[in-house]
Each structure stands twice: as structure tokens, then as C-alpha cells.
Amino acid sequence: MITDQDDALDRLDIALIPFKAALNMVPIIGGSLASLINDCIARFQQEAMKKAAEFLRQKVAELENRIDTEAVNKDDFAELFGKYAALAATTGREDKLRAASNILANALLPPGDPNKSPFDELDHLMHCVGALSSGAIAALGASIQIADQVTPRPHNRSAARFRFAEIRQKLPDVSPDLTVGLAAELRSLNLLHLTEGAIPAPDLGHYSISVTPLGFRFAERFIEGRM
């Protein structure tokens, strides 16, 4: 049986063909570079698949007593698994693989579980994992730390508002311009809310930032894995 994972790997192999062919035409070092790319990609894929499988095993083992396979919506699970496998074929980032594994494991929870997310949300968040850079995920974590300082739990943390300067303090190695780019990624997926003030400021202090309820759930249930 051909799976979505196999299909993703086949597409990647096909995509590499013109690159390897072009490199092979470069005198002296072209063939060596093409071989290096081929070896690196193969090793990368194998390692990423192993990591993803192990993260999923760990989460399923953790949730074992809460999973009812008879109550699982098999069509929804199959669709999420296809996207999970395709993601695992193209990234080795542990933060992303863990999050994707947690999302897939959440789909195995029975309908009555208080921490089960609806399929539409899981589908969107699986897309978020693939679409977000690791820097954006780190920026979301920093934003949640700030929100917790402004409005501690169990209060409405989504009402907590802060400034770019506070995120930059949490991410000192990230430039102001990149911070804006990371926040824009999160905003586009409704994980952060940005409100622009009337008077522009050179340090972007005219922007007010808050973490959306979806942003909190994504970070806590799936990035941190607290289900």
C-alpha cells in the first residue's frame, strides 16, 4: 500500500533530480556535491522519521489509559496522519516533530475527553506546525511567558497586552526586523494579535501584542504537550 509518507518521499526524490543533474555538469566538484546532497537528504529523512515515530510512541504511551480506539473518527485520524507523515518527511526539527506527534495523539482521544480538540482545530494546527519557522515558535513561547507575567493564571491571559521590546528582551539574539517577521507569521495563523497604534515609533512600540486563545492552546497542548 502506498502511503502519504511514501508519496512525500517520492516527490522529494523527483524534486532532487534536476538539482543533482545540474551539479553533475559542474567540472571536478559537481559529482561530489550531487552525491553529498543525495547522502545528506537520505540520512536526514531517516533520522526525522525515527524521531517522529519515537515522539508519537511516547505520547501514545502517556495517553494510553485515555485512548479509546473504537471511538476514534478514523477518517479524521487518517487525514491527520497523512499530513503528519508528510511533515516528518521534510523536517528534522524536534520542536515541530513533537508538536505534530502531540496533535496526532490528540485525535486519538475519545469525544468526551476534556482536552480533546475538534478536528478542524487539529487540522489547522498541523498546518501551523509545518508553516511556522522555529523562530516563530520560540517567539510564541516568549510571548506566553510575558502574558503570564502581566496576567497570571487563571485569569484571562488573552487580555494581557505587551510590546515588541518585551519580546526582544526574551529573545536577545533576534534583530528587531526579524522579531516583526516572526510576529507576522504568528499573526497570520491567529496565534498572536497585533494592534497598531496611531503614532508610529522607531522601536515598533506603537504595536500592542496579545496571545490569542488559540495561541495558548497550541503552545500548551501541543508545543509543550500538556494534554
C-alpha positions in Angstrom: 0.0 0.0 0.0 1.3 3.5 -0.9 1.1 5.9 2.0 1.2 9.7 2.1 4.6 9.4 3.6 5.8 7.3 0.7 4.3 9.8 -1.7 6.0 12.7 0.1 9.3 11.0 -0.2 8.8 10.2 -3.9 8.0 13.8 -4.6 11.2 14.9 -2.8 13.3 12.4 -4.8 11.8 13.7 -8.0 12.4 17.3 -7.0 16.1 16.5 -6.4 16.7 15.1 -9.9 17.2 18.4 -11.7 19.5 19.7 -8.9 21.7 16.6 -9.0 21.8 16.7 -12.8 22.8 20.3 -12.8 25.5 19.8 -10.2 26.9 16.8 -12.1 27.6 19.2 -15.0 30.0 21.3 -12.9 33.6 20.2 -13.6 35.6 18.5 -10.9 33.4 19.0 -7.8 29.9 18.7 -9.3 29.6 15.0 -9.0 30.9 15.1 -5.4 28.4 17.8 -4.5 25.5 15.9 -6.1 26.5 12.7 -4.1 26.7 14.8 -0.9 23.2 16.2 -1.3 21.9 12.7 -2.1 23.5 11.2 1.0 22.5 14.1 3.3 18.9 14.0 2.2 18.6 10.3 2.7 20.2 10.4 6.2 18.1 13.4 7.1 14.8 11.7 6.1 15.7 8.5 8.0 16.6 10.4 11.2 13.5 12.6 11.0 11.2 9.6 10.6 12.8 7.8 13.5 12.4 10.9 15.7 8.7 11.3 14.7 7.9 7.7 15.4 9.6 7.8 18.8 7.8 11.0 19.8 4.5 9.5 18.7 5.2 6.3 20.7 6.0 8.3 23.8 2.8 10.4 23.6 0.5 7.4 22.9 2.1 5.5 25.8 1.5 8.5 28.1 -2.2 8.8 27.0 -2.8 5.0 26.8 -5.4 4.9 29.5 -7.4 7.7 27.9 -7.5 6.4 24.3 -10.5 4.5 23.0 -9.7 3.3 19.5 -13.3 2.4 18.9 -14.4 5.9 19.5 -11.8 7.5 17.2 -13.0 9.1 14.0 -10.9 7.0 11.6 -11.4 9.3 8.6 -10.2 12.3 10.6 -7.3 10.4 12.0 -6.2 9.1 8.6 -6.2 12.6 7.1 -4.2 14.0 10.0 -1.8 11.1 9.8 -1.1 11.7 6.1 -0.2 15.4 6.9 1.9 14.2 9.9 3.9 11.8 7.8 4.4 14.4 5.1 5.7 16.8 7.7 8.0 14.2 9.2 9.5 13.6 5.7 10.6 17.2 5.4 11.7 18.4 8.8 14.1 17.2 11.4 13.2 19.9 13.9 12.4 18.3 17.2 10.0 21.0 18.3 8.0 20.6 15.2 8.0 16.8 15.3 6.9 16.7 18.9 4.1 19.2 18.3 2.9 17.2 15.2 3.0 14.0 17.3 1.0 15.6 20.1 -1.6 16.8 17.6 -2.0 13.4 16.1 -2.2 11.8 19.5 -4.9 14.2 20.5 -7.0 12.9 17.6 -6.9 9.5 19.4 -8.7 10.8 22.5 -12.4 9.9 22.8 -15.1 12.6 22.2 -15.7 13.0 26.0 -12.1 13.8 26.9 -12.0 17.4 28.2 -8.6 18.1 26.4 -9.7 16.7 23.0 -9.6 19.4 20.3 -12.1 19.3 17.4 -10.7 18.0 14.1 -10.9 21.4 12.4 -8.6 22.9 15.0 -6.2 19.9 14.9 -6.1 20.2 11.1 -5.3 23.9 11.3 -2.7 23.4 14.0 -1.0 20.6 12.0 -0.8 23.2 9.2 0.7 25.7 11.7 3.4 23.3 12.6 4.5 23.0 9.0 4.1 26.7 8.2 5.8 28.2 11.2 9.6 28.7 11.5 11.3 27.6 14.7 11.9 31.2 15.4 8.2 31.9 15.4 7.5 29.1 17.7 10.2 30.5 20.1 8.6 33.9 19.8 5.2 32.4 20.7 6.8 30.8 23.8 8.3 34.1 24.8 5.0 35.9 24.3 3.2 33.5 26.6 5.9 33.9 29.3 5.3 37.7 29.1 1.5 37.3 29.1 1.7 35.1 32.3 3.7 37.9 34.0 1.2 40.5 33.0 -1.9 38.5 33.8 -1.1 35.3 35.9 -3.3 32.2 35.6 -6.2 31.5 36.0 -7.2 35.0 34.8 -7.9 35.8 31.1 -4.4 35.9 29.8 -5.6 36.7 26.3 -6.4 40.2 27.6 -2.7 40.7 28.6 -1.1 43.2 26.2 2.6 44.0 25.8 5.2 45.5 23.4 7.8 44.3 21.0 10.5 45.5 23.3 9.4 42.9 25.8 9.7 40.0 23.3 13.1 41.3 22.2 14.3 41.1 25.8 13.2 37.4 25.9 15.0 36.8 22.5 18.1 39.0 22.7 19.8 37.4 19.7 16.9 38.2 17.4 17.0 41.5 15.5 14.0 43.9 15.7 13.2 43.4 12.0 13.2 39.6 12.4 11.1 39.9 15.5 8.5 41.7 13.4 8.7 38.9 10.8 8.2 36.2 13.4 5.2 38.1 14.9 3.7 38.4 11.4 3.9 34.6 11.0 2.1 34.1 14.2 -0.5 36.8 13.4 -1.3 35.2 10.0 -2.3 32.0 11.7 -4.3 33.7 14.5 -1.8 32.8 17.2 -0.9 36.4 18.1 -3.0 39.5 17.8 -1.2 42.8 16.9 -2.9 46.2 17.2 -1.1 49.2 15.6 -1.3 52.5 17.4 -1.9 55.9 15.8 1.7 57.2 16.1 4.5 55.1 14.6 7.6 54.6 16.7 11.0 53.6 15.5 11.2 50.8 18.0 7.8 49.5 17.0 6.5 50.4 20.4 3.2 51.6 18.8 2.2 47.9 18.3 0.3 46.3 21.1 0.6 42.5 21.2 -1.5 39.7 22.8 -1.6 36.0 22.6 -4.9 34.6 21.2 -6.8 31.8 23.0 -5.8 29.5 20.0 -2.1 30.6 20.5 -2.3 29.5 24.2 -3.9 26.1 23.3 -1.4 25.5 20.5 1.6 26.2 22.8 0.3 24.4 25.9 -1.4 21.3 24.5 0.9 20.7 21.5 4.2 22.5 21.8 4.5 21.7 25.5 2.3 18.6 25.3 0.2 19.2 28.3 -3.0 17.3 27.5 
